[in-house]
């Protein structure tokens, strides 16, 4: 599994827009080959997304600003 965490610090407007367009976001994300799961977390100063795919994926150009990105292979999986 490949996991990408995107931290959108200072982007509460972006997170709110993603929530408002939930169906569009779901259609886009589920259309990516190898999709497993997607989570969006709203924080006090923006938010973060966690994307899980079978293999490495790239949705470049989708975000409104450059997020901090943390990614790698899962090493423990309790599902």
C-alpha positions as CSV (number, residue, x, y, z in Angstrom):
1,X,0.0,0.0,0.0
2,X,1.1,3.6,-0.7
3,X,0.0,6.3,1.7
4,X,0.2,10.1,1.1
5,X,-0.6,12.6,3.8
6,X,-1.0,16.2,2.6
7,X,-1.0,18.9,5.2
8,X,-2.9,22.1,4.1
9,X,-1.8,24.5,6.7
10,X,-3.7,27.8,6.6
11,X,-6.2,26.5,4.0
12,X,-9.5,26.3,5.9
13,X,-11.2,27.7,2.8
14,X,-9.8,24.9,0.6
15,X,-11.0,22.3,3.2
16,X,-14.5,23.8,3.4
17,X,-14.7,23.8,-0.5
18,X,-13.7,20.1,-0.6
19,X,-16.4,19.3,1.9
20,X,-18.9,21.3,-0.1
21,X,-17.9,19.4,-3.3
22,X,-17.7,16.0,-1.6
23,X,-19.4,14.1,-4.5
24,X,-17.0,15.6,-7.0
25,X,-14.0,14.9,-4.9
26,X,-15.2,11.3,-4.4
27,X,-15.7,10.8,-8.1
28,X,-12.2,12.1,-8.8
29,X,-10.4,10.1,-6.2
30,X,-12.3,6.8,-6.8
31,X,-11.4,7.2,-10.5
32,X,-7.7,6.8,-9.8
33,X,-6.3,3.3,-10.4
34,X,-5.5,1.4,-7.2
35,X,-7.7,3.5,-4.9
36,X,-8.2,2.0,-1.4
37,X,-9.2,4.9,0.9
38,X,-9.4,8.6,1.3
39,X,-9.7,10.7,4.5
40,X,-10.1,14.5,4.9
41,X,-9.4,16.0,8.4
42,X,-10.4,19.5,9.3
43,X,-8.1,21.3,11.7
44,X,-8.1,24.7,13.4
45,X,-5.8,26.1,10.8
46,X,-6.6,24.1,7.6
47,X,-6.6,20.4,7.3
48,X,-5.0,17.2,6.0
49,X,-5.8,14.5,3.6
50,X,-4.8,10.9,3.8
51,X,-4.8,9.0,0.5
52,X,-4.3,5.2,0.4
53,X,-3.6,3.4,-2.9
54,X,-2.3,0.0,-4.0
55,X,0.6,1.7,-5.7
56,X,2.1,5.2,-5.9
57,X,-0.3,7.7,-7.4
58,X,-0.1,11.3,-8.5
59,X,-2.9,13.9,-8.6
60,X,-0.7,16.9,-9.3
61,X,-2.5,20.1,-10.1
62,X,-5.6,19.2,-8.1
63,X,-4.8,21.2,-4.9
64,X,-5.0,25.0,-4.7
65,X,-1.6,25.4,-3.0
66,X,1.5,23.4,-2.3
67,X,0.8,21.2,0.8
68,X,3.4,19.6,3.0
69,X,3.5,16.0,1.8
70,X,4.4,13.0,3.8
71,X,4.4,9.7,2.0
72,X,5.7,6.1,2.1
73,X,4.8,2.4,2.2
74,X,2.6,1.1,5.0
75,X,4.6,-1.1,7.4
76,X,1.8,-2.0,9.9
77,X,-1.8,-2.4,8.8
78,X,-4.6,-3.2,11.2
79,X,-7.7,-3.2,9.1
